[in-house]
Amino acid sequence: MTIPRESKETVAFVDNYCSAYEHLFHDVSGYEAFKYLHVGMISPIKRKTLSAIARAVGLKDAQRLHHFLSNSPWDIEAVRDQRLAIIRHYLSGQEFVLVIDETGDRKKGKKTDYVSRQYIGNLGKVEKGIVSVNAYGIIGDQTLPLMFKVFKPERRLQQGDEHKSKPTLAIEIIKTLQGMGFKFKLVLADSLYGESTRFKELFQFTNAFTGWIPGNPHRFFLHPI
């Protein structure tokens, strides 16, 4: 029987954090790539490309990292669920403020899936890029990244895709988090979501909802259940 080798050490706190995910990877090489990517994401390099991350962690090229992301047999949903389980354990049933927000990145070309000319909120204008709907938990001065879903413009749908509005994606995120046992006392979102009829479904899952009134960024409304 061949005993698997131990994974190479990286940075102590990265190794400690990633150890909770080790059981999700079928081979040591994949687990090492997982750790290398974490080191790269927190490193001071300006562009977090695979080539730049490979250089930062001492790899001769980015082939291992590329293989890990494109061909290695690991389940991204299992990794996400494990991360959320860690956060849920940390919270120990504590309620928090849930923030629904969207962000985008400007992208050139057409190779990246779902890139289209669309409004990118953090840029404040229409640009060619990719947009996601994101959920964060706020407790005191701590921000907990929870989930995100990529918005898929109708003109960029692929075979088998279904177009869903941003409020619909937000509803799916909130229902998923609620189903996993997360407890939030307040949901914060901007007027795009607050004006959506479907988004009012949130009222059956939360104690209150806050959204910005359109046309006046200094006022808000609070709608308790």
C-alpha contacts under 8 A as a table, 3 or more apart, distances in Angstrom:
res1	aa1	res2	aa2	distance
4	P	28	V	7.46
5	R	28	V	7.27
6	E	28	V	7.27
7	S	28	V	5.80
7	S	29	S	7.57
7	S	31	Y	7.43
7	S	32	E	6.14
8	K	32	E	6.75
9	E	12	A	7.49
9	E	15	D	6.71
10	T	14	V	7.01
10	T	15	D	6.32
10	T	35	K	7.29
10	T	36	Y	7.36
10	T	39	V	7.58
11	V	14	V	5.28
11	V	15	D	6.05
11	V	39	V	7.29
12	A	15	D	5.15
12	A	16	N	6.13
13	F	16	N	4.94
13	F	17	Y	6.10
14	V	17	Y	5.15
14	V	18	C	5.96
14	V	35	K	6.87
14	V	38	H	6.99
14	V	39	V	6.87
15	D	18	C	5.22
15	D	19	S	6.00
15	D	35	K	6.92
16	N	19	S	5.39
16	N	20	A	7.70
17	Y	20	A	6.25
18	C	21	Y	5.42
18	C	22	E	6.65
18	C	34	F	7.94
18	C	35	K	6.51
19	S	22	E	5.15
20	A	23	H	7.46
20	A	82	Q	7.97
21	Y	24	L	5.62
21	Y	25	F	7.62
21	Y	79	V	6.95
21	Y	82	Q	7.09
22	E	25	F	5.84
22	E	31	Y	6.26
23	H	26	H	7.63
24	L	74	W	6.96
24	L	75	D	7.74
24	L	78	A	7.33
24	L	79	V	7.21
25	F	28	V	7.36
25	F	30	G	6.32
25	F	31	Y	5.83
25	F	73	P	7.81
25	F	74	W	6.01
26	H	30	G	7.29
26	H	73	P	7.37
26	H	74	W	7.41
27	D	30	G	5.57
27	D	31	Y	6.62
28	V	31	Y	5.09
28	V	32	E	6.11
29	S	32	E	5.11
29	S	33	A	6.27
30	G	33	A	5.10
30	G	34	F	6.26
30	G	68	F	5.99
30	G	72	S	6.87
31	Y	34	F	4.97
31	Y	35	K	6.41
32	E	35	K	5.09
32	E	36	Y	6.13
33	A	36	Y	4.92
33	A	37	L	6.18
33	A	64	R	6.86
33	A	65	L	5.74
33	A	68	F	6.56
34	F	37	L	5.37
34	F	38	H	6.61
34	F	68	F	7.84
35	K	38	H	5.13
35	K	39	V	6.35
36	Y	39	V	5.09
36	Y	40	G	6.14
36	Y	53	I	7.64
36	Y	54	A	7.83
36	Y	57	V	6.46
37	L	40	G	4.95
37	L	41	M	6.10
37	L	53	I	6.95
37	L	65	L	7.65
38	H	41	M	5.13
38	H	42	I	6.51
39	V	42	I	5.51
39	V	43	S	6.08
39	V	53	I	8.00
39	V	57	V	7.26
40	G	43	S	5.04
40	G	45	I	7.77
40	G	48	K	6.93
40	G	53	I	4.80
40	G	54	A	7.77
40	G	56	A	6.63
40	G	57	V	6.98
41	M	48	K	6.49
41	M	53	I	7.71
43	S	56	A	7.68
45	I	48	K	6.59
45	I	52	A	7.27
45	I	53	I	7.85
45	I	56	A	7.77
47	R	52	A	6.96
48	K	52	A	6.22
48	K	53	I	6.24
49	T	52	A	5.17
49	T	53	I	6.14
50	L	53	I	5.06
50	L	54	A	5.98
50	L	62	A	5.67
50	L	65	L	6.64
50	L	66	H	7.11
51	S	54	A	5.09
51	S	55	R	6.35
51	S	61	D	6.49
51	S	62	A	5.06
52	A	55	R	5.23
52	A	56	A	6.20
53	I	56	A	4.94
53	I	57	V	6.26
53	I	62	A	7.78
54	A	57	V	5.41
54	A	58	G	6.14
54	A	59	L	4.94
54	A	60	K	6.97
54	A	61	D	5.88
54	A	62	A	5.25
54	A	65	L	7.53
55	R	58	G	5.15
55	R	59	L	5.72
55	R	60	K	6.86
55	R	61	D	7.09
56	A	59	L	7.72
59	L	62	A	7.08
61	D	64	R	7.63
62	A	65	L	5.34
62	A	66	H	6.08
63	Q	66	H	5.11
63	Q	67	H	6.05
64	R	67	H	5.15
64	R	68	F	6.14
65	L	68	F	5.04
65	L	69	L	6.38
66	H	69	L	5.29
66	H	70	S	6.07
67	H	70	S	5.23
67	H	71	N	5.17
67	H	72	S	6.10
68	F	71	N	5.84
68	F	72	S	4.66
69	L	72	S	6.47
75	D	78	A	5.29
75	D	79	V	6.53
76	I	79	V	5.08
76	I	80	R	6.18
77	E	80	R	4.98
77	E	81	D	6.05
78	A	81	D	5.08
78	A	82	Q	6.11
79	V	82	Q	5.15
79	V	83	R	6.24
80	R	83	R	5.14
80	R	84	L	6.26
81	D	84	L	5.10
81	D	85	A	6.04
82	Q	85	A	4.94
82	Q	86	I	6.27
83	R	86	I	5.19
83	R	87	I	6.46
84	L	87	I	5.01
84	L	88	R	6.01
84	L	146	L	6.81
85	A	88	R	4.97
85	A	89	H	6.07
86	I	89	H	5.14
86	I	90	Y	6.20
87	I	90	Y	4.97
87	I	91	L	6.21
87	I	144	L	7.95
88	R	91	L	5.11
88	R	92	S	6.27
88	R	93	G	7.24
88	R	181	G	7.63
88	R	182	F	6.68
89	H	92	S	5.20
89	H	93	G	7.92
91	L	94	Q	5.21
91	L	95	E	7.91
93	G	181	G	7.95
93	G	182	F	7.12
93	G	183	K	6.77
94	Q	183	K	6.85
95	E	182	F	7.59
95	E	183	K	4.85
95	E	184	F	4.83
95	E	185	K	5.89
96	F	137	G	6.14
96	F	138	I	5.81
96	F	139	I	5.57
96	F	183	K	6.66
96	F	184	F	4.70
96	F	185	K	5.88
96	F	186	L	7.23
97	V	137	G	5.70
97	V	138	I	5.08
97	V	139	I	6.76
97	V	184	F	5.55
97	V	185	K	5.86
97	V	186	L	4.94
97	V	187	V	6.05
97	V	188	L	7.41
98	L	135	A	6.75
98	L	136	Y	5.79
98	L	137	G	4.79
98	L	138	I	6.41
98	L	184	F	6.06
98	L	185	K	7.73
98	L	186	L	6.09
98	L	187	V	4.78
98	L	188	L	6.20
99	V	135	A	5.60
99	V	136	Y	5.12
99	V	137	G	6.27
99	V	138	I	7.40
99	V	187	V	5.84
99	V	188	L	4.76
99	V	189	A	6.22
100	I	133	V	7.15
100	I	134	N	5.78
100	I	135	A	4.80
100	I	136	Y	6.73
100	I	170	A	6.95
100	I	187	V	7.26
100	I	188	L	6.05
100	I	189	A	5.11
101	D	133	V	5.89
101	D	134	N	5.24
101	D	135	A	6.44
101	D	189	A	6.38
101	D	190	D	7.60
102	E	121	G	6.78
102	E	122	N	7.96
102	E	131	V	6.89
102	E	132	S	5.53
102	E	133	V	4.34
102	E	134	N	5.56
103	T	120	I	6.55
103	T	121	G	5.98
103	T	122	N	5.77
103	T	131	V	5.69
103	T	132	S	5.70
103	T	133	V	6.75
103	T	134	N	7.47
104	G	120	I	5.31
104	G	121	G	6.90
104	G	122	N	6.66
104	G	123	L	7.86
104	G	129	G	6.63
104	G	130	I	5.39
104	G	131	V	4.12
104	G	132	S	6.27
105	D	120	I	7.47
105	D	129	G	5.41
105	D	130	I	5.55
105	D	131	V	6.69
106	R	127	E	6.55
106	R	128	K	5.78
106	R	129	G	4.16
106	R	130	I	6.69
107	K	115	V	6.86
107	K	128	K	5.88
107	K	129	G	4.44
107	K	130	I	6.86
108	K	128	K	6.87
108	K	129	G	7.25
109	G	112	T	7.55
110	K	113	D	7.49
110	K	115	V	6.53
112	T	115	V	5.99
113	D	156	R	7.55
114	Y	130	I	6.21
114	Y	151	F	7.51
114	Y	152	K	5.49
114	Y	153	P	6.48
114	Y	156	R	5.41
114	Y	157	L	7.13
115	V	128	K	6.60
115	V	129	G	4.96
115	V	130	I	4.79
115	V	156	R	7.34
116	S	127	E	7.93
116	S	128	K	5.13
116	S	129	G	5.54
116	S	130	I	6.65
116	S	153	P	7.07
116	S	156	R	7.22
117	R	126	V	6.39
117	R	127	E	5.18
117	R	128	K	3.96
117	R	129	G	6.23
118	Q	126	V	5.04
118	Q	127	E	5.69
118	Q	128	K	6.23
118	Q	129	G	6.97
119	Y	124	G	7.28
119	Y	125	K	5.50
119	Y	126	V	4.06
119	Y	127	E	6.29
120	I	123	L	5.48
120	I	124	G	6.02
120	I	125	K	5.84
120	I	126	V	5.93
120	I	127	E	6.56
120	I	129	G	7.53
120	I	131	V	6.69
121	G	124	G	4.83
121	G	125	K	6.81
130	I	150	V	7.75
130	I	151	F	7.60
131	V	150	V	6.12
131	V	151	F	5.65
132	S	148	F	6.39
132	S	149	K	5.47
132	S	150	V	4.18
132	S	151	F	5.22
133	V	148	F	5.46
133	V	149	K	5.35
133	V	150	V	6.36
133	V	151	F	6.82
133	V	166	K	6.59
133	V	169	L	6.87
133	V	170	A	6.61
134	N	146	L	7.69
134	N	147	M	5.86
134	N	148	F	4.22
134	N	149	K	6.63
134	N	170	A	7.73
135	A	145	P	6.60
135	A	146	L	5.52
135	A	147	M	5.28
135	A	148	F	6.16
135	A	170	A	7.95
135	A	173	I	7.38
136	Y	143	T	6.56
136	Y	144	L	5.43
136	Y	145	P	4.67
136	Y	146	L	5.28
136	Y	147	M	7.30
137	G	143	T	5.73
137	G	144	L	4.78
137	G	145	P	6.50
137	G	146	L	6.78
138	I	141	D	7.17
138	I	142	Q	5.80
138	I	143	T	4.86
138	I	144	L	6.34
139	I	142	Q	5.27
139	I	143	T	6.71
147	M	173	I	6.86
148	F	173	I	7.40
149	K	169	L	6.61
149	K	173	I	7.77
151	F	164	K	7.35
151	F	165	S	7.45
151	F	166	K	6.59
151	F	169	L	7.75
152	K	156	R	6.68
152	K	157	L	6.35
152	K	163	H	6.10
152	K	164	K	7.14
153	P	156	R	5.43
153	P	157	L	6.50
153	P	163	H	6.79
154	E	157	L	5.46
154	E	163	H	5.84
157	L	161	D	5.73
157	L	162	E	7.25
157	L	163	H	7.14
158	Q	161	D	5.40
164	K	168	T	5.97
164	K	169	L	6.50
165	S	168	T	5.13
165	S	169	L	6.38
166	K	169	L	5.05
166	K	170	A	6.23
166	K	193	Y	7.81
167	P	170	A	4.93
167	P	171	I	6.19
167	P	192	L	7.57
167	P	193	Y	5.43
167	P	196	S	6.76
167	P	198	R	7.14
167	P	199	F	5.75
168	T	171	I	5.04
168	T	172	E	6.34
168	T	198	R	7.02
168	T	199	F	6.98
169	L	172	E	5.12
169	L	173	I	6.27
170	A	173	I	5.08
170	A	174	I	6.21
170	A	199	F	7.73
171	I	174	I	5.21
171	I	175	K	6.13
171	I	198	R	7.99
171	I	199	F	6.30
171	I	201	E	7.40
171	I	202	L	6.78
172	E	175	K	5.21
172	E	176	T	6.09
173	I	176	T	5.15
173	I	177	L	6.23
174	I	177	L	5.16
174	I	178	Q	6.02
174	I	202	L	7.61
175	K	178	Q	5.06
175	K	179	G	5.97
175	K	205	F	7.66
176	T	179	G	5.04
176	T	180	M	6.29
177	L	180	M	5.09
177	L	181	G	6.63
177	L	182	F	5.62
178	Q	181	G	5.30
178	Q	182	F	5.16
178	Q	183	K	6.63
178	Q	205	F	7.34
179	G	182	F	7.38
184	F	187	V	7.23
184	F	206	T	6.59
184	F	207	N	7.83
185	K	206	T	6.24
185	K	207	N	5.49
185	K	208	A	6.64
186	L	206	T	6.54
186	L	207	N	6.18
186	L	208	A	4.99
186	L	209	F	5.80
186	L	210	T	7.37
187	V	206	T	7.21
187	V	208	A	6.43
187	V	209	F	4.91
187	V	210	T	6.12
188	L	209	F	6.23
188	L	210	T	4.93
188	L	211	G	6.03
189	A	192	L	7.91
189	A	193	Y	6.24
189	A	194	G	6.82
189	A	209	F	7.99
189	A	210	T	6.36
189	A	211	G	5.00
189	A	212	W	7.17
190	D	193	Y	5.91
190	D	194	G	6.33
190	D	211	G	4.83
190	D	212	W	4.92
190	D	213	I	7.83
191	S	194	G	4.67
191	S	195	E	5.76
191	S	211	G	5.53
191	S	212	W	5.00
191	S	213	I	5.89
191	S	214	P	5.90
192	L	195	E	5.77
192	L	196	S	6.74
193	Y	196	S	5.23
193	Y	199	F	6.10
193	Y	211	G	7.51
194	G	199	F	6.82
194	G	200	K	7.59
194	G	210	T	7.65
194	G	211	G	5.36
194	G	212	W	7.45
195	E	199	F	7.80
196	S	199	F	5.16
196	S	200	K	6.91
197	T	200	K	5.51
197	T	201	E	7.84
198	R	201	E	5.76
199	F	202	L	5.87
200	K	203	F	5.64
201	E	204	Q	6.03
201	E	205	F	7.66
202	L	205	F	5.31
202	L	206	T	6.23
202	L	209	F	7.98
203	F	206	T	5.43
203	F	207	N	7.01
203	F	208	A	7.01
203	F	209	F	7.28
203	F	225	I	6.41
204	Q	225	I	7.99
206	T	209	F	7.39
206	T	225	I	7.66
207	N	224	P	6.06
207	N	225	I	5.53
208	A	222	L	7.04
208	A	223	H	5.70
208	A	224	P	4.25
208	A	225	I	5.80
209	F	222	L	6.03
209	F	223	H	5.34
209	F	224	P	6.43
210	T	220	F	7.01
210	T	221	F	5.87
210	T	222	L	4.89
210	T	223	H	6.44
211	G	220	F	6.01
211	G	221	F	6.13
211	G	222	L	7.30
212	W	216	N	7.78
212	W	217	P	6.53
212	W	219	R	6.57
212	W	220	F	4.71
212	W	221	F	6.76
213	I	216	N	5.98
213	I	217	P	6.82
213	I	219	R	6.25
213	I	220	F	5.49
213	I	221	F	6.96
214	P	217	P	7.00
216	N	219	R	5.84
217	P	220	F	7.68
